[in-house]
């Protein structure tokens, strides 16, 4: 018997209330996620319906400890977008930067971006 498992949520840590607000702006205006809740210390956003009707939720939590905020390659989110070039340009205007060049593997275009809060 196969059990269906769906990744439904991720939590990203942000540098204080300013980090939460900046991240909400990025994910809402850069990637088009919908804001469900937003306070100084917490935000919840979600994607549009996936092919099976599921929605992925992204939570943003305010923290102050540098140990909790160390940014590296340990937290990476992957989004599929219809217009990669337009999305990269929009995200760059919101403070993100490309982490290497856009790649062109056999299955399509791929880019890696880092937000101004260090999220990949």
Secondary structure as GFF3:
##gff-version 3
##sequence-region A 1 120
A	DSSP	beta_strand	9	15	.	.	.	ID=ss1
A	DSSP	alpha_helix	16	25	.	.	.	ID=ss2
A	DSSP	pi_helix	26	30	.	.	.	ID=ss3
A	DSSP	beta_strand	34	38	.	.	.	ID=ss4
A	DSSP	beta_strand	42	46	.	.	.	ID=ss5
A	DSSP	beta_strand	57	63	.	.	.	ID=ss6
A	DSSP	alpha_helix	66	69	.	.	.	ID=ss7
A	DSSP	alpha_helix	84	93	.	.	.	ID=ss8
A	DSSP	beta_strand	97	98	.	.	.	ID=ss9
A	DSSP	beta_strand	103	105	.	.	.	ID=ss10
A	DSSP	beta_strand	108	110	.	.	.	ID=ss11
A	DSSP	beta_strand	113	114	.	.	.	ID=ss12
###
